[in-house]
Amino acid sequence: LSAGQSISSPDRLQELLANEVCAAAQEVADWERRMGAAVDEALRRNGTLGAVAAAQPKTLSQSAQDPRAAAPLPEQWEGLLSALDSALRDVQPGEPWLEQAKSVQERARQVGQRRPDASLYYLVYTCVDTVTSYSSRHALLTMLVIERAGEILGWNAEQCASAGSAALTMNVSMSRLQDLLAEADLAPTEQMREQINSHAERSVELLQASGISDPLWLEAVRHHHAAQAPGEVIAELPLELQLSRLLRRVDIFTAKMSRRRGRPPMSPVRAAKEACLGDDGRPDLFGQAVIKALGLYPPGSFVELNSGELGVVVSRGKRANLPLVASLVTSPGAPLGEP
């Protein structure tokens, strides 16, 4: 039963009343947050105990209740994740999976451009918090970041689109295996290890067999695990190798921040250091682009402030190391009802 939906039939009402009451965890959490905010507001006004006890959460906005309104951002991203999962579930040449993946990329780009920080927040937060749909979640986050990094580097729209396509399909030949390894705490078998080691070339073969001939897209997928050679100057490489080097950086950064069943997520600062900083502790050209696109403290990641408060990064700031943070817990450890 959708929020705001009317029940017009008495029989339907009795049918619902006959079942146990239940609600989606996300909606319950939202109600609890609004309830906590209402109680905090009553306390700040020095209300009586009766006023505090009678506090009621603010209702959802009329637009949120209107079924014709756009779906909330989390629902939009979960829908895109589900669509990408469906596209990558059974990848075979001649099947419509590629058109589905392209449709997801276009819609994800639109949502990401319309709500950039909120989209990063949702994807980073869920990558840290959950292991479900690991492959698709990682692919969408990588796509958002690499397309933005490409824009920062001055690449044109077509080149950025090729980069995003490579991000979505770089693991297409082992997406189900990737999900399995993320959700189960087990060591890869010898056969699994072979799949992992050969996945880049097999992904290229699948793309070519499905009709892809874009050299930027294909070469980026083929070389997305190739490390930068000593003394290599990225700006002097052919564009397809530049794209693959950038994809590798973003892939490492976002993967290290993501949770797996047998491995907790790495802190964003450490992930950035391992993916984007050189031996001198400074980011090179591509490292700078990735950090500018995602932030040194990405939206959706948790931080401790110098004051001792704990908070979550809400959006990137004017500088990579100065994000906007919402405090959640006071320095003595008391949770804030309203951030």
C-alpha angles and dihedrals in degrees: 000000000000120000110264094018117138123228106221100173123071089208091055090050092052090048090054093045090054091063130073115269113253139159139187111273091233092056092047090051090050091051091048090050092051091045091052091049091052092051091047090051092051090050093049089054089054089242122180120262088257091054091050091049091049094050113129128197118250112260121248113271117269090245091056090052094047107097089208092061121098114276116260114269096254090054091050092053093043088052090052091047090051091048092049091046089053092048094050097042096089112012112188130155110260093025121115094247094109095054089049091051091049090051090052090050093052094047092044090051091053093050092044093051093046095048106016102163095036090051092050088046093054097045095043092046093050093044088056094041106042142033097203118116088005096165096049094041091051092046094052094047091047090049093053093048098044094048090051092045089051090054090051089052090053098251116155124247094263093051091047090050090053089051091051092048090052090051092053095048106031091103098033093122093057107025093122091048089049090054091048094052092046094050098041126057097226137122116246115258121231090262091050090049090054090052091050094048094049100037097103094057093040090051089054090050091052092049093049092047088052092055105267115143101159103128094204092054096043098044092046089055092044094053103029091117096044111116122226111266119238110273092010114151107213096203090059095055123099110270094252091057091044088055092049092050090051091047090052091053094050092043092054095043095050095039093054091052092051125094123237127184093252098034133050118224119269120240112265093239092054091044090052091048093053095044106033111022126084128218089277091059093248128111118245124220095289094038090056091050093051093047091048090050097047104018129235085263102033120211109268096035124115123240141179115230125219087251089063094250119134119225148157125247108247100182144347118271133217087278127041092240097046107068127166107258131193112212113228105170129034121233091259088054103257115142117237113231089210119031 
